[in-house]
Amino acid sequence: DHQLTAVGSVILAVLLALVTDRTLARRGRMLATAALGGRLSPVADTRLRFLRRLVDATIVVIGVAIALSQFTALDRIAGTVLASSAIAAAVIGFAARQTLANAVAGVFLAITQPLRIGDLVTFEGESGTVEDVRLTYTFLRTPGDARIIIPNERLAGGILHNDSIVSGTVALETAFWLPRDADADAVIEAVEREVPGTRVTVAEVGHEGIRLTLASDAVVPGDRARRESELRAAALRAEAALELGRRAGRDGEPLL
């Protein structure tokens, strides 16, 4: 009887967690349709996902605890090994410190929301779009469709660069290096002519070369990587064309 009760408790907890998760997701979509025209805002979507997972985890933990309570032998073993509550608290706290820290950090991330679902962020040199904020980990999706998984504790304690938390657009700016003897003015003129609206400035001149800053109008976060690549490609074509012209001029060939 105790074994059947334990198994039934676990199965019931899992089924209840699944039903609750689907109910909360469906309720969120209904509210979005009624109030927001069919789409949850990033703030609401982030908090709803975190709430769903928190409720699911709570239900499963309660079900497992009820199942374990059916076995008196476990109570005797636990009473023998963990004779005092102080030892029990120390052992459990030490074993689960990292997990609990990530979970607590996840709660603070869901409440304060320095990042939301769909935001374009950079953390410790890694950039991507926030795909999911879970109880213990946050998932970023890179432009190459890879996933970067960051522990919530580390994310909450680090410096996060969020390009889209305030406005729906991000500044478009990238760098391009030229050789020390390159004609920077000619490259700047060629790039601005090829890509209208581009602003090119000399950001740095050093022994290693000349660093140009290429800037353009703000774009939506999802288009930033592609547009920056286009600006760098335009600068590369301009430099290559000028170099080809110089070589042709030195060799006495007609310029293209």
C-alpha positions as CSV (number, residue, x, y, z in Angstrom):
1,D,0.0,0.0,0.0
2,H,2.8,2.4,0.8
3,Q,4.6,1.6,-2.4
4,L,1.4,2.2,-4.5
5,T,0.7,5.4,-2.6
6,A,4.3,6.6,-3.3
7,V,4.1,5.8,-7.0
8,G,0.7,7.3,-7.3
9,S,1.9,10.5,-5.6
10,V,4.7,11.0,-8.0
11,I,2.5,10.2,-11.1
12,L,-0.2,12.6,-9.8
13,A,2.3,15.3,-9.1
14,V,3.8,15.0,-12.7
15,L,0.3,15.1,-14.3
16,L,-0.8,18.0,-12.1
17,A,2.4,19.9,-13.1
18,L,1.7,19.3,-16.8
19,V,-1.9,20.4,-16.5
20,T,-1.0,23.5,-14.5
21,D,1.7,24.4,-17.0
22,R,-0.6,24.1,-20.0
23,T,-3.4,26.0,-18.1
24,L,-1.1,28.9,-17.3
25,A,0.2,29.0,-20.8
26,R,-3.3,29.0,-22.3
27,R,-4.5,31.6,-19.8
28,G,-1.5,33.8,-20.8
29,R,-2.4,33.6,-24.5
30,M,-6.0,34.4,-23.7
31,L,-5.1,37.5,-21.7
32,A,-2.7,38.5,-24.5
33,T,-5.4,38.2,-27.1
34,A,-7.9,40.1,-25.0
35,A,-5.6,42.9,-23.8
36,L,-2.6,43.1,-26.1
37,G,-4.0,42.1,-29.5
38,G,-2.6,38.6,-29.5
39,R,1.0,38.9,-28.4
40,L,2.5,38.9,-24.9
41,S,4.9,41.7,-24.2
42,P,8.5,40.7,-23.4
43,V,8.0,41.6,-19.7
44,A,4.8,39.5,-19.3
45,D,6.3,36.6,-21.3
46,T,9.4,36.4,-19.2
47,R,7.5,36.5,-15.9
48,L,4.8,34.0,-17.1
49,R,7.5,31.5,-18.2
50,F,9.3,31.8,-14.9
51,L,6.1,31.5,-12.9
52,R,5.1,28.3,-14.9
53,R,8.4,26.6,-14.1
54,L,8.4,27.7,-10.5
55,V,4.9,26.2,-10.0
56,D,5.8,23.0,-11.8
57,A,8.9,22.5,-9.7
58,T,7.0,23.2,-6.5
59,I,4.3,20.6,-7.4
60,V,6.9,17.9,-8.3
61,V,8.9,18.5,-5.1
62,I,5.7,18.2,-3.0
63,G,4.8,14.9,-4.8
64,V,8.3,13.4,-4.3
65,A,8.2,14.5,-0.6
66,I,4.8,12.7,-0.1
67,A,6.2,9.6,-1.8
68,L,9.2,9.5,0.4
69,S,7.2,10.0,3.5
70,Q,5.5,6.6,2.9
71,F,8.6,4.7,3.8
72,T,9.3,4.6,7.5
73,A,12.7,3.0,6.9
74,L,13.9,6.3,5.3
75,D,12.7,8.1,8.4
76,R,14.8,5.9,10.6
77,I,17.9,6.2,8.3
78,A,17.5,10.0,8.1
79,G,17.0,10.2,11.9
80,T,20.2,8.2,12.4
81,V,22.4,10.0,9.9
82,L,21.1,13.5,10.5
83,A,20.6,13.5,14.2
84,S,20.2,17.2,14.6
85,S,18.5,19.8,12.5
86,A,21.7,21.9,12.4
87,I,23.6,19.1,10.7
88,A,20.8,18.4,8.3
89,A,20.6,22.1,7.4
90,A,24.4,22.3,6.9
91,V,24.5,19.2,4.7
92,I,21.5,20.2,2.5
93,G,22.7,23.8,2.2
94,F,26.2,22.8,1.2
95,A,25.0,20.2,-1.3
96,A,22.4,22.5,-2.9
97,R,24.2,25.8,-2.6
98,Q,24.8,26.3,-6.3
99,T,21.4,25.2,-7.3
100,L,19.7,27.3,-4.7
101,A,21.8,30.3,-5.6
102,N,20.8,30.0,-9.3
103,A,17.2,29.6,-8.4
104,V,17.2,32.7,-6.1
105,A,19.0,34.6,-8.8
106,G,16.4,33.5,-11.3
107,V,13.6,34.9,-9.1
108,F,15.4,38.3,-8.9
109,L,16.0,38.2,-12.7
110,A,12.3,37.5,-13.2
111,I,11.2,40.4,-10.9
112,T,13.8,43.1,-11.8
113,Q,14.1,42.0,-15.5
114,P,17.5,43.3,-16.6
115,L,16.8,41.1,-19.6
116,R,13.6,39.8,-21.2
117,I,12.5,37.3,-23.7
118,G,13.6,38.6,-27.1
119,D,16.2,41.1,-25.9
120,L,19.6,41.2,-27.6
121,V,22.2,41.0,-24.9
122,T,26.0,40.6,-24.5
123,F,27.4,38.9,-21.5
124,E,31.1,38.2,-21.0
125,G,31.8,38.6,-24.7
126,E,29.0,36.3,-25.8
127,S,26.0,37.9,-27.7
128,G,22.6,36.5,-28.4
129,T,18.9,36.9,-28.2
130,V,17.2,35.9,-24.9
131,E,15.3,32.7,-25.7
132,D,14.3,31.5,-22.2
133,V,14.8,32.4,-18.6
134,R,14.5,29.2,-16.5
135,L,14.7,28.5,-12.8
136,T,18.4,28.1,-12.8
137,Y,19.7,28.9,-16.3
138,T,19.1,31.5,-19.0
139,F,19.3,30.5,-22.7
140,L,20.7,32.8,-25.4
141,R,20.3,32.1,-29.1
142,T,23.2,33.3,-31.3
143,P,22.9,34.5,-34.9
144,G,24.2,31.1,-36.0
145,D,21.3,29.4,-34.1
146,A,23.6,28.0,-31.4
147,R,22.6,28.2,-27.7
148,I,24.6,29.9,-24.9
149,I,23.5,28.6,-21.4
150,I,24.3,30.9,-18.5
151,P,23.8,30.1,-14.8
152,N,21.4,32.7,-13.3
153,E,23.7,33.4,-10.4
154,R,26.5,34.4,-12.7
155,L,24.2,36.4,-14.8
156,A,22.8,38.3,-11.8
157,G,26.2,39.1,-10.5
158,G,27.9,40.2,-13.7
159,I,27.8,43.1,-16.1
160,L,25.1,42.7,-18.7
161,H,24.9,44.7,-21.9
162,N,21.3,44.9,-23.1
163,D,20.7,46.6,-26.4
164,S,16.9,46.6,-26.5
165,I,15.7,47.0,-22.9
166,V,14.6,50.6,-23.3
167,S,14.0,51.1,-27.0
168,G,13.0,48.7,-29.8
169,T,16.1,49.7,-31.9
170,V,19.8,49.5,-31.4
171,A,22.6,51.7,-32.6
172,L,24.5,50.3,-35.6
173,E,28.3,50.7,-35.2
174,T,31.2,48.5,-36.1
175,A,35.0,48.8,-36.6
176,F,37.2,48.2,-39.6
177,W,41.1,48.2,-39.6
178,L,43.2,49.5,-42.5
179,P,46.9,49.1,-43.0
180,R,49.1,52.0,-41.7
181,D,49.9,53.2,-45.3
182,A,46.3,53.0,-46.6
183,D,44.4,55.9,-48.0
184,A,41.8,56.3,-45.3
185,D,40.1,59.3,-46.9
186,A,39.6,57.4,-50.1
187,V,38.1,54.4,-48.3
188,I,35.8,56.6,-46.2
189,E,34.6,58.3,-49.4
190,A,34.0,55.0,-51.2
191,V,32.1,53.5,-48.3
192,E,29.9,56.5,-47.8
193,R,29.2,56.5,-51.5
194,E,28.4,52.8,-51.7
195,V,26.2,52.7,-48.5
196,P,24.2,55.9,-48.3
197,G,23.6,57.0,-44.7
198,T,26.8,55.5,-43.4
199,R,29.0,57.7,-41.3
200,V,32.7,56.7,-41.3
201,T,35.2,58.3,-38.9
202,V,38.8,57.6,-38.0
203,A,38.7,56.3,-34.5
204,E,42.4,55.4,-33.9
205,V,45.8,55.6,-35.6
206,G,48.5,53.3,-34.3
207,H,51.5,51.2,-35.3
208,E,49.2,48.3,-36.1
209,G,47.1,50.4,-38.5
210,I,44.1,52.8,-38.8
211,R,40.8,51.9,-37.1
212,L,37.7,53.2,-38.8
213,T,34.3,53.4,-37.1
214,L,31.4,52.7,-39.4
215,A,28.0,53.9,-38.1
216,S,24.5,53.9,-39.6
217,D,20.9,54.5,-38.6
218,A,19.4,52.4,-35.7
219,V,18.0,49.0,-36.6
220,V,15.9,46.4,-34.8
221,P,18.1,44.1,-32.7
222,G,17.6,41.1,-35.0
223,D,19.1,42.9,-38.0
224,R,22.2,44.4,-36.3
225,A,24.6,41.5,-37.0
226,R,23.6,41.4,-40.7
227,R,23.8,45.2,-41.2
228,E,27.2,45.4,-39.4
229,S,28.5,42.6,-41.7
230,E,27.3,44.6,-44.7
231,L,29.2,47.7,-43.5
232,R,32.4,45.7,-43.0
233,A,32.0,44.1,-46.4
234,A,31.5,47.5,-48.1
235,A,34.7,48.8,-46.4
236,L,36.6,45.6,-47.5
237,R,35.4,46.1,-51.1
238,A,36.4,49.7,-51.1
239,E,39.9,48.9,-49.7
240,A,40.4,46.1,-52.2
241,A,39.3,48.3,-55.2
242,L,41.7,51.1,-54.1
243,E,44.6,48.6,-53.7
244,L,43.8,47.2,-57.1
245,G,43.9,50.7,-58.6
246,R,47.2,51.5,-57.0
247,R,48.8,48.3,-58.3
248,A,47.5,48.9,-61.8
249,G,48.8,52.4,-61.7
250,R,52.3,51.2,-60.6
251,D,52.4,48.5,-63.3
252,G,51.3,50.9,-66.1
253,E,48.0,49.1,-66.7
254,P,44.7,50.9,-67.3
255,L,42.8,51.5,-64.1
256,L,39.5,49.6,-63.7
